[in-house]
Amino acid sequence: MALDLASPRSWLTSHAQSLGLFDRVMGHEPVSAPGSGLTYAVWLGDLAPSVQNSGLSSTSARVVLTGRVFLPADTEPLDDVDLIVGGAAADLIGAYTADFTLGGTIRNLDLLGSDGDALRARFGYLSLDATTYRIATLTLPMIVNDVWTQGA
């Protein structure tokens, strides 16, 4: 079975767009400042065999996509920047929890971290070009069944 990375990413970005919060949603990590307003980007973060979900004849995959919410840190009013970024991250986690198979494209999001890190958001700052962004970086761990055939 070939590993399909495009379908789950498409579901993740579609959920983000459906929330109506973001000025732009991207399927790649930005290499330059994404601009003003709220931005969300999703990209590949990690790929490994799933220890907990593999069997004797096939190996399942643990795919971690990274999602990031961006908002220029100098957005007025400054007191609302954390609330906007944190609220967007919470809404994304809620949308992904409600559709944890991403339309059947994966076995499941590893919401509670049974096979590694759990679904979560971490907050910080990131400078791109001349702009400093307040960010929420989401860890989006997914389990995909029976990706690789084991040999004897």
ABEGO torsion letter per residue (X at the ends): XBBBAAAAAAAAAAAAAAAGABABBBABBBABBAEBEBBBBBBBABBBBBAAABBAABBBBBBBBBBBBBBBAABOBAAAAAAAAAAAAAAAAAAAAABAAGGGABABBBAAGAAEBBBBBBBBBBBBEABBBBBBBBBBBBBBBGABBBBX
